[in-house]
Amino acid sequence: MTFQDISVLCYLAVSVSWEQFGLFFIAATAAVITILLRKRMKKPAAEDPPVKLYRPRFNQRSGTPFAELGPNPVRRYASCHCLDPQYEPDETEAESSGEQSVRPEWQEVLFHTEVQDTASDAWKSLEAYVAKVRKEESDELNPRVGIGSEKWEQIVTLPKSIGTLKSVKVLSLYGSHLVQIPPEIGDMTNLEEFDPYTSRCLHWIPYEITRCKHLTRSRVSTRCLYGNYKYRPPFPRLPQILPVLAPATCSVCGGPFSQEQLHQAWISLRVATDVLPLLVHACSEKCIENLRKPASGYVQRPHSGGLGLEQPPADFRQPR
């Protein structure tokens, strides 16, 4: 059979097949195209999770809508070297010594000694802002918004009058230059959110914050805290009886004490969503003994700090 004969036969076979099955092929092709188009045009089912785009929250309270999140308002972050390790060998030195890892050596750390200028315009503006929040019964204290960034950068502590703010639910201290918070924070009985994030000179919190029973949300720069689990810097050695730090009454029982009766201790407790180093001023050893158990992964007792304190290894992943 010649090639020409084969070609004729193929043509006849295709012609006959098309006459019998042509419409079927067309219908099948159209159905496939329709199905593919529908799949491409199909909207996600209601149960499919929506795609979430991350946008950082700077000086805004938790729950701020995505569209209302603003740019970073901080002009200059505070900085200090309190928690820098005194000695960190470089890689070549570590290799030459044959050691795989060398723990940093620390010097004794001390409390910040900055003194607030209470005669400054910044301090007077802050006191006036606190009074305004109290009068208007606002649910948020946000000093950066209330007095402006320039004045806020001059503030290293908060006025004791924050204890009168019974209506405040959100304490927004993002990017502050604070070195301490007064124990009167414990009188903010309706406080729900505590946000001192990127306040890099704020290394500890007064124990009185545990009196804020409604406090459920916090945002703290962990690396700036004494004893943080990431690299375990030391705590300042106690006692250090400084009038600017001491509360008017016992941190634990609320009772009075004299200077001779003052007992200090550090304790690491979970407060809202963070484990914080808390400074306790107690009227007796019994009050120290009555403190609740510290957070898992931290020193499991109240202690007096110092370089001799043995802490768990760094990077301990404490359970939630």
C-alpha positions as CSV (number, residue, x, y, z in Angstrom):
1,M,0.0,0.0,0.0
2,T,1.4,3.3,-1.1
3,F,1.7,6.4,1.1
4,Q,-1.0,8.1,-1.0
5,D,-3.4,5.2,-0.3
6,I,-2.7,5.5,3.5
7,S,-3.4,9.2,3.4
8,V,-6.7,8.7,1.6
9,L,-7.8,6.1,4.2
10,C,-6.9,8.4,7.1
11,Y,-8.9,11.2,5.5
12,L,-11.9,9.0,5.1
13,A,-11.6,7.8,8.7
14,V,-11.4,11.3,10.1
15,S,-14.4,12.4,7.9
16,V,-16.5,9.5,9.1
17,S,-15.5,10.1,12.8
18,W,-16.3,13.8,12.6
19,E,-19.7,13.1,11.1
20,Q,-20.5,10.7,13.9
21,F,-18.8,12.2,16.9
22,G,-18.0,15.9,15.9
23,L,-20.8,17.4,18.0
24,F,-19.8,15.3,21.0
25,F,-16.2,16.5,20.8
26,I,-17.4,20.1,20.6
27,A,-19.7,19.7,23.6
28,A,-17.1,18.0,25.7
29,T,-14.5,20.7,24.9
30,A,-17.0,23.5,25.8
31,A,-17.8,21.8,29.1
32,V,-14.1,21.5,30.1
33,I,-13.5,25.2,29.2
34,T,-16.6,26.2,31.2
35,I,-15.4,24.3,34.3
36,L,-11.9,25.8,34.1
37,L,-13.3,29.3,33.8
38,R,-15.6,28.8,36.8
39,K,-12.7,27.6,38.9
40,R,-10.7,30.7,38.1
41,M,-13.6,33.0,38.8
42,K,-14.7,31.2,42.0
43,K,-14.5,33.4,45.1
44,P,-12.9,32.0,48.3
45,A,-15.4,30.2,50.5
46,A,-16.6,32.0,53.6
47,E,-14.6,29.7,55.8
48,D,-11.3,30.5,54.0
49,P,-9.2,32.7,56.3
50,P,-8.6,36.2,54.9
51,V,-5.1,37.2,54.0
52,K,-3.7,39.4,56.7
53,L,-1.1,42.1,55.9
54,Y,1.3,43.0,58.8
55,R,1.6,46.6,59.7
56,P,3.5,47.6,62.8
57,R,1.6,49.3,65.7
58,F,3.6,52.1,67.2
59,N,1.8,54.4,69.6
60,Q,-1.7,53.0,69.1
61,R,-3.7,51.0,71.5
62,S,-4.4,47.3,70.9
63,G,-7.3,46.8,68.4
64,T,-6.7,49.9,66.4
65,P,-8.1,49.3,62.9
66,F,-5.5,48.7,60.2
67,A,-6.6,51.7,58.2
68,E,-6.0,54.0,61.3
69,L,-2.5,52.8,62.1
70,G,-0.1,55.7,61.7
71,P,3.6,56.1,61.1
72,N,6.2,55.8,63.9
73,P,6.0,59.1,66.0
74,V,9.3,58.6,67.9
75,R,11.9,61.1,67.0
76,R,14.7,59.6,69.1
77,Y,14.7,56.4,71.1
78,A,16.3,56.3,74.6
79,S,19.4,54.2,75.0
80,C,21.7,53.1,77.8
81,H,24.4,50.5,78.4
82,C,23.2,49.1,81.7
83,L,22.6,45.7,80.3
84,D,25.5,45.5,77.8
85,P,27.8,42.5,78.7
86,Q,31.1,43.8,80.0
87,Y,33.1,41.3,77.9
88,E,32.1,39.6,74.7
89,P,35.1,38.0,72.8
90,D,35.0,38.2,69.1
91,E,34.9,35.0,66.9
92,T,38.6,34.9,66.3
93,E,39.4,35.1,70.0
94,A,36.9,32.4,70.8
95,E,38.4,30.1,68.1
96,S,41.9,30.7,69.3
97,S,40.9,29.7,72.8
98,G,39.3,26.5,71.6
99,E,36.0,27.4,73.2
100,Q,32.7,27.0,71.4
101,S,31.0,29.6,73.4
102,V,32.0,32.1,76.0
103,R,29.5,33.6,78.4
104,P,29.7,37.3,78.8
105,E,31.1,38.7,82.0
106,W,29.0,41.2,83.8
107,Q,29.7,44.1,86.1
108,E,27.3,45.0,88.9
109,V,24.4,46.9,87.6
110,L,22.9,49.9,89.3
111,F,19.6,51.7,89.2
112,H,19.3,54.6,86.8
113,T,20.1,57.8,88.8
114,E,18.5,60.4,86.4
115,V,16.5,63.0,88.4
116,Q,13.3,64.4,87.0
117,D,13.3,68.2,86.6
118,T,10.0,69.0,88.2
119,A,10.4,72.7,87.4
120,S,10.5,72.2,83.7
121,D,7.8,73.0,81.2
122,A,7.7,69.4,80.2
123,W,6.9,68.2,83.7
124,K,4.3,70.9,84.3
125,S,2.7,70.0,81.0
126,L,2.6,66.3,82.0
127,E,0.9,67.1,85.3
128,A,-1.6,69.2,83.5
129,Y,-2.3,66.4,81.0
130,V,-2.8,63.9,83.9
131,A,-5.3,66.3,85.5
132,K,-7.1,66.7,82.2
133,V,-7.4,62.9,81.7
134,R,-8.8,62.6,85.2
135,K,-11.3,65.5,84.8
136,E,-12.5,64.1,81.4
137,E,-12.5,60.5,82.7
138,S,-10.7,59.4,79.6
139,D,-9.9,55.7,79.2
140,E,-6.4,56.3,77.9
141,L,-3.2,58.0,79.1
142,N,-0.9,58.7,76.2
143,P,1.7,61.4,77.1
144,R,3.3,61.5,73.7
145,V,-0.1,62.6,72.2
146,G,-1.0,64.7,75.3
147,I,2.2,66.8,75.6
148,G,4.0,66.2,72.3
149,S,7.2,64.2,71.5
150,E,9.7,67.0,72.4
151,K,8.4,67.4,76.0
152,W,7.8,63.7,76.4
153,E,11.5,62.9,75.7
154,Q,12.4,65.0,78.8
155,I,10.3,62.8,81.1
156,V,12.1,60.0,83.1
157,T,9.4,59.1,85.5
158,L,5.6,59.6,85.8
159,P,3.9,61.7,88.4
160,K,2.4,59.9,91.4
161,S,-0.9,61.4,90.5
162,I,-1.4,58.6,87.9
163,G,-2.8,56.7,90.9
164,T,-5.9,58.9,90.7
165,L,-6.7,57.9,87.1
166,K,-9.4,55.4,87.9
167,S,-11.0,55.6,84.4
168,V,-7.8,54.8,82.5
169,K,-7.8,51.4,80.8
170,V,-4.8,52.0,78.4
171,L,-1.4,53.3,79.5
172,S,0.5,54.0,76.3
173,L,4.2,54.7,77.0
174,Y,5.6,53.6,73.6
175,G,9.2,54.8,73.0
176,S,9.4,56.6,76.3
177,H,12.6,57.8,78.0
178,L,11.3,56.5,81.3
179,V,13.8,55.0,83.8
180,Q,11.2,54.1,86.4
181,I,7.4,54.0,87.0
182,P,6.0,55.1,90.4
183,P,4.4,52.4,92.6
184,E,1.1,54.4,92.4
185,I,0.5,52.6,89.1
186,G,-1.1,49.9,91.4
187,D,-3.9,52.4,92.1
188,M,-5.0,52.5,88.4
189,T,-7.6,49.9,89.2
190,N,-9.2,49.7,85.8
191,L,-6.0,49.4,83.8
192,E,-6.3,46.8,81.1
193,E,-3.4,47.5,78.7
194,F,0.2,48.4,79.6
195,D,2.4,49.4,76.7
196,P,5.9,50.7,77.4
197,Y,7.3,49.0,74.3
198,T,10.8,50.3,73.1
199,S,11.2,52.2,76.4
200,R,14.8,51.0,76.5
201,C,15.9,52.4,79.8
202,L,13.0,50.9,81.7
203,H,14.5,47.7,83.2
204,W,12.1,46.9,86.0
205,I,8.5,47.5,87.2
206,P,7.2,48.1,90.8
207,Y,5.5,45.1,92.3
208,E,2.4,47.3,92.8
209,I,1.4,46.7,89.2
210,T,0.1,43.3,90.3
211,R,-2.8,45.1,92.0
212,C,-4.2,46.0,88.6
213,K,-6.5,43.0,88.5
214,H,-8.0,43.9,85.1
215,L,-4.6,44.1,83.4
216,T,-4.7,41.5,80.6
217,R,-2.5,43.0,77.7
218,S,1.1,44.2,77.9
219,R,3.8,45.0,75.3
220,V,7.3,45.2,76.8
221,S,10.8,45.2,75.3
222,T,12.0,42.0,76.8
223,R,15.7,42.5,76.1
224,C,15.7,45.6,78.3
225,L,14.6,43.8,81.4
226,Y,16.7,42.6,84.3
227,G,17.1,38.8,84.2
228,N,15.3,38.4,80.9
229,Y,15.4,34.9,79.5
230,K,17.1,35.9,76.2
231,Y,20.6,36.5,77.8
232,R,20.1,36.8,81.6
233,P,21.6,40.1,82.6
234,P,22.0,40.5,86.4
235,F,19.7,42.4,88.8
236,P,21.0,45.3,90.9
237,R,22.1,44.1,94.3
238,L,19.6,44.8,97.1
239,P,19.2,46.5,99.5
240,Q,19.3,49.9,97.8
241,I,17.0,52.0,99.9
242,L,16.3,55.0,97.6
243,P,13.5,57.4,98.6
244,V,12.6,57.9,94.9
245,L,11.9,54.2,94.6
246,A,10.1,53.4,97.9
247,P,6.3,53.4,98.1
248,A,4.4,54.9,101.0
249,T,3.1,51.5,102.2
250,C,4.1,47.8,101.9
251,S,4.0,46.5,98.4
252,V,2.5,43.2,99.5
253,C,0.0,43.9,102.4
254,G,-0.4,47.7,102.0
255,G,0.5,48.2,105.6
256,P,2.8,51.0,107.0
257,F,6.5,50.5,107.6
258,S,9.4,52.6,108.8
259,Q,12.7,52.9,107.1
260,E,14.1,50.3,109.6
261,Q,11.4,47.8,108.6
262,L,11.9,48.0,104.9
263,H,12.7,44.7,103.2
264,Q,13.5,44.6,99.4
265,A,13.3,41.7,97.0
266,W,13.3,40.9,93.3
267,I,10.7,38.5,91.9
268,S,9.9,37.6,88.3
269,L,6.1,37.2,87.7
270,R,3.9,37.0,84.7
271,V,1.9,40.2,84.4
272,A,-0.6,40.2,81.6
273,T,1.3,38.8,78.6
274,D,4.9,39.3,79.8
275,V,7.2,38.1,82.6
276,L,8.4,41.2,84.4
277,P,11.2,41.8,87.0
278,L,9.3,43.3,89.9
279,L,10.8,45.3,92.8
280,V,9.1,44.5,96.2
281,H,9.3,46.9,99.2
282,A,7.8,44.9,102.1
283,C,7.2,45.7,105.7
284,S,8.4,42.3,107.0
285,E,10.1,39.0,105.9
286,K,6.7,37.4,106.3
287,C,5.3,39.5,103.4
288,I,8.3,38.4,101.3
289,E,7.5,34.8,102.1
290,N,3.9,35.3,101.1
291,L,4.8,36.3,97.6
292,R,3.4,33.9,94.9
293,K,5.6,31.5,93.0
294,P,7.8,33.1,90.3
295,A,7.2,32.4,86.6
296,S,8.5,29.1,85.2
297,G,12.0,29.5,83.7
298,Y,13.1,32.2,86.2
299,V,14.7,32.2,89.6
300,Q,12.2,30.3,91.7
301,R,12.3,32.5,94.8
302,P,12.4,36.1,95.8
303,H,16.0,37.2,95.8
304,S,18.4,40.2,96.4
305,G,20.0,40.1,92.9
306,G,23.7,40.7,92.4
307,L,26.3,38.9,90.3
308,G,26.3,35.9,92.6
309,L,22.7,35.1,91.7
310,E,22.4,31.9,89.8
311,Q,19.9,32.2,87.0
312,P,18.6,29.6,84.5
313,P,20.5,29.4,81.2
314,A,19.9,32.0,78.6
315,D,17.3,31.4,75.9
316,F,15.2,29.2,78.2
317,R,11.9,28.8,76.5
318,Q,9.5,29.1,79.3
319,P,6.0,27.6,78.8
320,R,3.1,29.9,78.3
